[in-house]
Amino acid sequence: MTAGPTTSGGLREQHKLATRRALEDAALRLFAEHGFDAVSVEDVAAVAGVSPRTFFRYFATKEQVLNPDREQRLVLLREAVLRAAGRTDLGVAVEALGEVAGTFAGEQETTALRQRAAASSPALRGRVLDVLRSWEEVLAHALAERRDLPTPDLPARTAAAVAVTLWRQAVEAWTAGDDDLDDLLRRAYDALIGVIGR
């Protein structure tokens, strides 16, 4: 039978994914309950039922647990801006963020835990702001690229900054219990447009 290696490889990947999720869940719960600085890698590994060495196979540092998919989402964000159909910079940025919102499916509780963990440490709050700043930079540069500009101009930077602010508001509502992150983002955008139009 030729299906053996493929099946074995698939099971191995499932096991790796399950281990990664167990580590992430354990770390975020411990960070949220005890504070980031009070939790060690050994604590996380013990709760997840693995060795500290296994932890470092998946995460280089404790901090990385907070944003394990950062680079992939930055790539998706840029690509989403470049193919978006919106006419204004802000509309395009929000449309692109809406596409990224789809990658958060099933992560509502995890995202809430990340927020609680970040609240426990000034260093982590700074890291979260750094992540959002990187999203803003990618948005601004991609918006400039759409218009063949060598660097982002004021409209591109403004649209990127406003879009990320709308994203933060949508995520806060989402982690508080609302159902659809993309819908919340679009509602925040509509509310802003309504205010601007007055």
N, C-alpha and C positions, 0 to 999 in steps of 0.2 A: 504493500500500500504506500502510495506517495504522499498521502495526506498527513502522515505522522509528523515530519519536521515542521510543517506549517502550523499544525495544531499545537505542537510543543512550543513553537515560537510565540503563538498567540497566547497560550497560557502563561508563558514567561512574562510577556508584556502586561497581561492582566494583573499578575502578581506584583510586578514593579509599580504599576499604577495604584494598586490597593495599598502597597506599603507607603508610597508617597502621600497618598490621601490620609492614611492613618497618622503619619508623622505630622502632616500639616494640621490635622484636626487636633491632635494632642497638644501641639505647640500653641495653637491659637487659644484653646481652652485654658491652658495653664497661664499663658500671658494675660488673658482677660481676667482670670480669677486671682492671680498672685502678683501681677505686674511683670513686665518684660524683664527688668533687671534682676528680679528674684528667681528667675527660672533658668536652669542650666540646660545644656544640650543633653547631659546625662538624665535629667528629669524628663525631658521630652521623650528620649529613647525608651526609658523605663515604662512610661505610660503607653507608648505605642507597641511595646513588647519586642523591641529590637535593640541592637547594640549602638553605642555612640558612633562607632565606625560606620554602621549602616546609615545613620543620619547624614553623615558627611558624603555619602555616595549620592545623595539626593539634593542636599543644600550645602552651600559653601559656608554659610554663617546662619546664626539665628535670625538675623534681619531679613534674609532672603525668603524666609517662610511667608513674610507679609505680602510679597509681590512675586511669586514664582513664575508668572507668565508675562512679566513686564516687557521683555524684548519682543516676544511674538505679537503682543497687542500693539506695540508701537509700529511694527511692520504693517499689521492689518489696518491700523489707523491711517497711515500714509496712503496705502493702496485704496482704501475706501474714499478718501478725499479725492484722489485722482480720477476715480470712476463715478463719483457722485453726480447726480443730475440737477442739483440745486442751482439757482441763478446767483444768489448772493453769497458772499464769503461766509456769513453766519449760517445761512441755510445749509450750505455744503458741509460746514464743520459739524453742525448738529446731526445732519444725515449720516455722516461718517461715524460719529459717536454712537448713533443708534445702531449701526452695524456692529460695532464693538460690544454694545450692550448684549447682543445675542450670545457672546462668548461667556457671559456671566450666568447663563441659565443653570439653575441648580445650585448657585453659589450665594443665595441670599443670606443664609445663616452664617456661612463662612465669612462673607463680607462684613456682616455685623460684628463677628468676633474680631476681625482685623481692626475694625474701628475701635472696639473696646480695648484691644491690645495697644493700639497706637496711643490711646488716651492715657495709658499707664506710664508712658515714657516720653519726655521731651525729645529725646533723640529719635524715637520712632515717629513722632509727630513731624519732625523735620524731614524724615525719610518719605513720609506720605506726601508732604508738600513738594519734595523733590520729584517724586513720581508724577504728580500732577503737572509740575513745571515741564517735565520732559514731554508729556502729552501736548501741552500748550506749544512747545517748540516744534514738535513734529507737525501739528496742525498748521502753524504759521508758515513753516517752510513748504509744506505741501500746497497750501493755498497760493503761495507765491509761485510755485512751480506750475500750477494750473494757468497762471497768467504770464508765464515766461519771464518772471522777474528773477534776477540773480539772488536777491535776498528779500525777506518779508518786508513789506511796507507797513505803514501805520494801520491801514484798514485790515490787512491780514492778521497783524498781531492783536488788534483789538477784537476781531471776530474770534480768534483762537482763545483769547482770555475770557471773553464772555461765554463762549461755548463750554469751556471747562468749568466755569462757575455754575452754569445750568446743570452740567453733569453732576457736580457735587450736591446740588440741591435735590436732584432726582435720586441719587444714591442714598441720601439721608432719608428721604421719604420711603424708598424701597426697603431699606433695612429696618425701618420702623413698622413694616407690615404690609405696605401696598404691594400689589401683585406683579406688575409689569414694568420693568426698568425702562424699556424703550418708550412705552406709553407715557411714563412719568417725565421722561426727558422731553418729549414732544409737547406735553402739557406745559412744562416750564417754559419752553420756547414760545408757545402760543401766548402764555401770560405775559412774557416780555414784549412780544410784538404788540399785544393789546395795550400795554402801558405806553410804548413808544408812539403808538397811533393816536393817543389822546392829546 
